[in-house]
Amino acid sequence: MDGLINVLKVIAPTTVAFFVGIALTPFLTNYLYKHKMWKKKAGKIAPDGRATPIFDKLHEQKEVGTPRLGGVIIWASTLITIIIFALIAEFAPTPLTTKLNFLSRNQTWLPLFTLIVASLIGLVDDLIEVGVKSDGSSGGLSFKKRLFMVSILGLIGAWWFFFKLESSEVFVPFLGLLDIGWLVIPLFVIVMVVLFSSSVIDGIDGLAGGVMAIIFAAYAGVAFFQNQIDLAAFSAVLAGGTLAFLWFNIPPARFYMSETGILGLTTTLTVIAFLTDSVFILPIIAFPLFATVICNIIQLGSKRLRNGKKVFLVAPLHHHFEALGWPAYKVTMRYWIIGIVTAVIGMIIALIGR
């Protein structure tokens, strides 16, 4: 009976999150289009400060006229779902409603805090971005400012993880738990920064939404089989909210996830990876994200060390495939396929490697 309730505890809020996200979308869409919440000038600047002419040409018609801030659907539906189940447990307490409440100090407080704070930082960045004048005189928070904020958030999370949860162990597949003491703090921050750097995967309709939904669904499975049911429910709810966003983000996108979505998801993923003792499996489960970061590093390193010569036509990798002539939908679908395969492999390692 307990096993059935645990399954219900994961499935029920996930379903609620999906339909809450669907219900919120018309209101958000009307607001975004009414107030023209999109970039006023297409294009971007690379992390090294250089122009990106190939990217700008590929996306000159895509970034203008389609609103940003679609990621609000993800974190808002997640937050509302958590509140719904917590209030039901509080005002209509029964053994079932109490069991279905998945807000807990040791499993979901930290990822929820991370999700909301990072998403609000991203929201500020997006609001500045859509305020760009036609001459391109402004353009959101700089990469360095966002990196600084993410690092601070990482330090807060690492402090809670180490001092409040009293955890300093990381799991190494097939070797077991390794106690690294205070080194868990810099490791936590490094992982969060790396995942933050992968946020550029939000560059093609449906790409980031599909990849992130797969990753969080995989972590819901990992947490469930480790009997971290609250965390499994939280991860699944994030997947459900992301699927609601994805419903409207498949080509042609009604809106883009942008920083308020991707920043919250990547930072929260760091927390979930540490809470499930699977940070060393994270590069497998979240392979598309790490591939994005690695390709960017290779591209930037090549340009710096080889007098501007590039390895890829344009980085990150999904835009390289676009530049080769692949239709955007083909890039997206193949990323989804690879994401599913690597997520399943990562789940298997997480389960049998203990």
C-alpha positions as CSV (number, residue, x, y, z in Angstrom):
1,M,0.0,0.0,0.0
2,D,2.8,2.4,0.9
3,G,4.4,1.7,-2.5
4,L,1.2,2.7,-4.3
5,I,0.9,5.9,-2.3
6,N,4.5,6.8,-3.1
7,V,3.7,6.3,-6.8
8,L,0.6,8.5,-6.4
9,K,2.7,11.1,-4.6
10,V,4.9,11.5,-7.6
11,I,2.3,11.2,-10.4
12,A,-0.5,13.3,-8.9
13,P,1.4,16.6,-8.4
14,T,3.2,16.1,-11.7
15,T,-0.2,15.9,-13.5
16,V,-1.4,18.9,-11.5
17,A,1.7,20.9,-12.4
18,F,1.2,20.2,-16.1
19,F,-2.4,21.4,-16.1
20,V,-1.6,24.4,-13.9
21,G,1.0,25.4,-16.5
22,I,-1.4,24.9,-19.4
23,A,-4.0,27.0,-17.5
24,L,-1.5,29.8,-16.8
25,T,-0.3,30.1,-20.4
26,P,-3.2,32.1,-21.9
27,F,-2.9,34.8,-19.2
28,L,0.9,35.0,-19.6
29,T,0.7,34.9,-23.4
30,N,-1.8,37.8,-23.5
31,Y,0.5,39.9,-21.2
32,L,3.7,39.1,-23.1
33,Y,2.2,40.0,-26.5
34,K,0.3,43.0,-25.2
35,H,3.4,44.5,-23.8
36,K,5.7,43.3,-26.6
37,M,8.0,41.5,-24.3
38,W,10.6,40.4,-26.9
39,K,14.0,41.6,-27.9
40,K,13.9,44.7,-30.0
41,K,17.0,43.7,-31.9
42,A,18.1,40.2,-32.9
43,G,21.5,38.8,-32.2
44,K,23.8,38.3,-29.2
45,I,27.4,38.8,-28.0
46,A,29.6,35.8,-27.3
47,P,31.0,35.2,-23.8
48,D,34.4,36.6,-25.0
49,G,32.7,39.8,-26.0
50,R,32.9,39.2,-29.7
51,A,30.1,39.5,-32.3
52,T,28.4,36.4,-33.5
53,P,27.6,37.1,-37.2
54,I,26.7,33.5,-38.2
55,F,24.3,33.1,-35.2
56,D,22.8,36.5,-36.0
57,K,22.1,35.5,-39.6
58,L,20.6,32.2,-38.5
59,H,18.3,33.9,-36.0
60,E,17.7,37.3,-37.5
61,Q,14.0,36.6,-38.0
62,K,13.4,34.4,-34.9
63,E,14.3,36.5,-31.9
64,V,12.2,39.6,-32.8
65,G,8.5,39.3,-32.4
66,T,8.5,36.2,-30.1
67,P,8.2,37.0,-26.4
68,R,10.7,35.9,-23.8
69,L,9.8,35.0,-20.2
70,G,8.1,31.8,-21.1
71,G,10.0,30.1,-18.3
72,V,7.6,31.7,-15.8
73,I,5.2,28.9,-16.7
74,I,7.7,26.3,-15.3
75,W,8.5,27.8,-12.0
76,A,5.1,29.3,-11.4
77,S,3.3,26.0,-12.0
78,T,5.8,24.2,-9.7
79,L,5.4,26.7,-6.9
80,I,1.6,26.7,-7.2
81,T,1.5,22.9,-7.2
82,I,3.6,22.8,-4.1
83,I,1.4,25.3,-2.3
84,I,-1.8,23.4,-3.3
85,F,-0.6,20.1,-1.8
86,A,0.8,21.8,1.3
87,L,-2.4,23.7,1.9
88,I,-4.6,20.6,1.4
89,A,-2.4,18.8,4.0
90,E,-2.7,21.7,6.4
91,F,-6.4,22.5,6.2
92,A,-7.8,19.0,5.3
93,P,-5.4,16.7,7.1
94,T,-5.9,13.0,6.5
95,P,-3.3,10.2,6.2
96,L,-3.5,10.5,2.4
97,T,-3.3,14.3,2.1
98,T,-0.5,14.5,4.6
99,K,1.4,11.8,2.7
100,L,0.9,13.6,-0.6
101,N,2.5,16.8,0.7
102,F,6.1,16.7,-0.6
103,L,7.5,19.9,0.9
104,S,10.1,18.9,3.4
105,R,13.2,20.4,5.0
106,N,15.7,17.7,4.2
107,Q,14.6,17.1,0.6
108,T,12.8,20.0,-1.0
109,W,13.4,23.2,0.8
110,L,16.8,23.8,-0.8
111,P,15.9,23.0,-4.4
112,L,12.7,25.1,-4.1
113,F,14.7,28.1,-2.7
114,T,17.2,27.7,-5.5
115,L,14.5,27.5,-8.2
116,I,12.7,30.6,-7.0
117,V,15.7,32.8,-6.4
118,A,17.5,31.9,-9.6
119,S,14.3,32.2,-11.6
120,L,13.7,35.7,-10.2
121,I,17.3,36.7,-11.1
122,G,16.6,35.4,-14.6
123,L,13.3,37.4,-14.6
124,V,15.2,40.6,-13.9
125,D,17.6,39.9,-16.7
126,D,14.8,39.2,-19.1
127,L,12.9,42.4,-18.2
128,I,16.1,44.4,-18.9
129,E,16.6,42.4,-22.1
130,V,13.2,43.2,-23.5
131,G,13.7,46.9,-22.7
132,V,16.5,47.1,-25.3
133,K,16.2,50.1,-27.5
134,S,16.1,49.7,-31.3
135,D,19.7,50.7,-31.5
136,G,20.7,47.9,-29.2
137,S,22.1,50.2,-26.5
138,S,21.3,47.8,-23.6
139,G,20.9,44.0,-23.3
140,G,20.2,42.5,-20.0
141,L,22.6,41.6,-17.2
142,S,26.2,40.9,-18.4
143,F,27.5,37.4,-18.3
144,K,29.9,38.3,-15.5
145,K,27.1,39.7,-13.3
146,R,25.0,36.6,-13.8
147,L,28.0,34.4,-13.1
148,F,28.6,36.3,-9.9
149,M,25.0,35.9,-8.8
150,V,25.0,32.2,-9.6
151,S,28.2,31.7,-7.7
152,I,26.7,33.4,-4.6
153,L,23.6,31.2,-4.9
154,G,25.9,28.2,-5.2
155,L,27.7,29.2,-2.0
156,I,24.4,29.5,-0.1
157,G,23.3,26.1,-1.4
158,A,26.7,24.6,-0.5
159,W,26.5,26.1,3.0
160,W,23.1,24.6,3.6
161,F,24.1,21.3,2.2
162,F,27.3,21.1,4.3
163,F,26.2,22.7,7.6
164,K,22.4,22.3,7.8
165,L,22.0,18.9,6.1
166,E,25.4,17.8,7.5
167,S,26.4,16.1,4.3
168,S,29.9,16.0,2.9
169,E,29.7,12.7,1.0
170,V,29.6,12.2,-2.8
171,F,28.8,8.9,-4.5
172,V,31.3,7.5,-6.9
173,P,29.7,4.8,-9.1
174,F,30.8,1.2,-8.3
175,L,33.1,2.6,-5.6
176,G,30.6,3.9,-3.0
177,L,30.4,7.0,-0.9
178,L,33.4,9.2,-0.6
179,D,33.6,11.7,2.2
180,I,35.4,14.8,0.9
181,G,34.7,17.1,3.9
182,W,34.5,20.8,3.2
183,L,35.6,20.3,-0.4
184,V,32.0,19.6,-1.1
185,I,31.5,23.4,-0.9
186,P,33.7,24.4,-3.9
187,L,32.6,21.3,-5.8
188,F,29.0,22.4,-5.4
189,V,29.7,25.9,-6.6
190,I,31.8,24.6,-9.6
191,V,29.0,22.2,-10.7
192,M,26.4,25.0,-10.5
193,V,28.6,27.3,-12.5
194,V,29.2,24.7,-15.2
195,L,25.4,24.0,-15.5
196,F,24.7,27.7,-15.6
197,S,27.1,27.9,-18.5
198,S,25.0,25.3,-20.3
199,S,22.0,27.7,-20.3
200,V,22.9,28.6,-23.9
201,I,21.1,25.4,-24.9
202,D,18.0,27.5,-24.9
203,G,18.5,28.6,-28.5
204,I,16.1,26.5,-30.7
205,D,12.4,26.1,-30.4
206,G,11.6,23.1,-28.1
207,L,15.3,22.2,-27.5
208,A,15.8,23.3,-23.9
209,G,12.3,22.3,-22.8
210,G,12.6,18.8,-24.1
211,V,16.1,18.2,-22.8
212,M,15.3,19.6,-19.3
213,A,12.0,17.6,-19.0
214,I,14.0,14.4,-19.8
215,I,16.7,15.2,-17.2
216,F,14.3,16.0,-14.4
217,A,12.2,12.9,-15.2
218,A,15.3,10.8,-14.9
219,Y,16.2,12.4,-11.6
220,A,12.7,11.7,-10.4
221,G,13.3,8.1,-11.1
222,V,16.7,8.1,-9.4
223,A,15.3,9.8,-6.3
224,F,12.3,7.4,-6.2
225,F,14.4,4.3,-6.2
226,Q,16.5,5.7,-3.5
227,N,13.4,6.3,-1.4
228,Q,13.7,10.0,-1.6
229,I,10.0,10.3,-2.4
230,D,9.6,14.0,-1.7
231,L,12.5,14.8,-3.9
232,A,11.2,12.5,-6.6
233,A,7.9,14.3,-6.5
234,F,9.6,17.7,-6.7
235,S,11.7,16.6,-9.7
236,A,8.7,15.1,-11.5
237,V,6.7,18.3,-10.9
238,L,9.5,20.3,-12.5
239,A,9.3,17.9,-15.5
240,G,5.5,18.4,-15.6
241,G,5.8,22.2,-15.5
242,T,8.5,22.0,-18.2
243,L,6.2,19.8,-20.4
244,A,3.5,22.4,-20.1
245,F,5.9,25.0,-21.3
246,L,7.1,22.7,-24.1
247,W,3.5,22.3,-25.3
248,F,3.6,25.9,-26.4
249,N,7.3,26.1,-27.3
250,I,7.4,23.5,-30.1
251,P,7.9,25.2,-33.5
252,P,6.7,27.8,-34.0
253,A,7.3,28.8,-30.4
254,R,4.7,31.0,-28.8
255,F,7.4,32.2,-26.4
256,Y,10.9,31.4,-25.3
257,M,12.0,30.0,-22.0
258,S,14.8,32.6,-21.6
259,E,16.8,33.3,-18.4
260,T,13.9,33.1,-16.0
261,G,13.4,29.5,-17.0
262,I,16.7,28.1,-17.9
263,L,18.6,29.7,-15.0
264,G,16.2,28.3,-12.4
265,L,16.3,24.9,-14.0
266,T,20.1,24.5,-14.3
267,T,20.8,25.8,-10.7
268,T,18.1,23.6,-9.3
269,L,19.5,20.6,-11.1
270,T,22.8,21.0,-9.3
271,V,21.0,20.8,-5.9
272,I,19.0,17.7,-6.9
273,A,22.2,16.0,-8.2
274,F,23.9,16.5,-4.8
275,L,20.8,15.5,-2.8
276,T,20.6,12.3,-4.7
277,D,24.4,11.6,-4.3
278,S,24.7,11.4,-8.1
279,V,26.8,14.4,-9.0
280,F,29.3,12.1,-10.8
281,I,26.5,10.6,-12.8
282,L,25.2,14.1,-13.7
283,P,27.4,14.4,-16.9
284,I,25.7,11.3,-18.2
285,I,22.1,12.1,-17.3
286,A,22.5,15.7,-18.4
287,F,24.9,14.9,-21.3
288,P,23.4,17.5,-23.8
289,L,24.1,20.2,-21.2
290,F,27.7,19.2,-20.6
291,A,28.3,18.7,-24.4
292,T,27.1,22.3,-24.8
293,V,29.6,23.6,-22.2
294,I,32.5,21.5,-23.6
295,C,31.9,22.7,-27.1
296,N,31.9,26.3,-26.0
297,I,35.1,25.9,-24.1
298,I,36.7,24.2,-27.1
299,Q,35.5,27.1,-29.4
300,L,36.7,29.9,-27.1
301,G,40.0,28.1,-26.4
302,S,40.6,27.6,-30.1
303,K,39.9,31.2,-31.0
304,R,42.2,32.4,-28.3
305,L,45.1,30.0,-28.9
306,R,44.9,29.8,-32.7
307,N,44.6,33.4,-33.6
308,G,40.8,33.4,-34.0
309,K,40.5,30.1,-35.8
310,K,37.3,28.1,-34.9
311,V,36.6,24.4,-34.5
312,F,32.9,24.8,-35.0
313,L,31.1,27.0,-37.5
314,V,29.3,28.5,-34.5
315,A,29.1,27.5,-30.9
316,P,27.3,26.0,-29.0
317,L,27.0,22.7,-30.9
318,H,23.3,22.9,-31.8
319,H,23.9,26.1,-33.7
320,H,26.8,24.4,-35.5
321,F,24.4,21.8,-36.9
322,E,22.1,24.6,-37.9
323,A,24.9,26.3,-39.8
324,L,25.6,23.0,-41.6
325,G,22.1,23.2,-42.9
326,W,20.2,21.0,-40.5
327,P,16.6,22.1,-40.0
328,A,16.0,23.3,-36.5
329,Y,13.4,20.6,-35.8
330,K,15.9,17.9,-36.8
331,V,18.5,19.3,-34.3
332,T,15.9,19.4,-31.6
333,M,14.5,15.9,-32.1
334,R,18.0,14.3,-32.2
335,Y,18.9,16.1,-29.0
336,W,15.8,14.7,-27.4
337,I,16.7,11.2,-28.6
338,I,20.3,11.5,-27.3
339,G,19.0,13.0,-24.1
340,I,16.6,10.0,-23.5
341,V,19.4,7.5,-24.2
342,T,22.0,9.1,-21.9
343,A,19.4,9.7,-19.2
344,V,18.4,6.0,-19.2
345,I,22.1,5.0,-19.1
346,G,22.7,7.4,-16.2
347,M,19.7,6.0,-14.3
348,I,21.0,2.5,-14.8
349,I,24.4,3.4,-13.5
350,A,22.9,5.2,-10.5
351,L,20.9,2.1,-9.6
352,I,23.3,-0.7,-10.2
353,G,26.5,1.2,-9.3
354,R,25.7,1.3,-5.6
